[in-house]
Amino acid sequence: MDSPEIRIVSMLVPVIATHKQFKVKISTITKRMEQNCIHYLTKYSDPFQINNELVNYYGVVFQNYLNSKSYTNAFAMKEKFINLGEKPLDWDARVAQQLWLAVWELYFGNFKSGKLILEKIIDFKKIFKTKFDLNIEAITKVCLQNSQKYRNSKKE
């Protein structure tokens, strides 16, 4: 993968995940994505904003795991987002990172904390006249409902 391929690989995950004729696992694509991203990073900087692409990619993979009810894989994604915490990220990627960590909390951690973080992100978004790329309100609504269903199923 070169830099342009890194930027579009996130679009391929839902296609690959939903079509059985593709014999490649999302985990295999993730490993390859991470290996290729390393080539564009220096010890002190991220000149091509590759870490931003990783946040976006991990978000798509995380959503895919949740949508396909692959909760063990979804649970493991927190580490990916946390490991990017010290990396240089732009504001969009920082917000996306916090969004996905909050969604993780809804499903697997402290539900109230996750919900509070999502509310803060929505409030933060409101101070800007331009729209963020993320549809945060829709993601929040769906994840609140689905995480409650998941949590209730774990109680049974």
Secondary structure, DSSP 8 states (H G I E B T S, - for coil): --HHHHHHHHHHHHHHHH-TT----HHHHHHHHHHHHHTT--SS--TT-HHHHHHHHHHHHHHHHHHTT-HHHHHHHHHHHHHTTTS---HHHHHHHHHHHHHHHHHHS-HHHHHHHHHHHHHHHHT-SS--SS-HHHHHHHHHHHHHHHHHHHH-
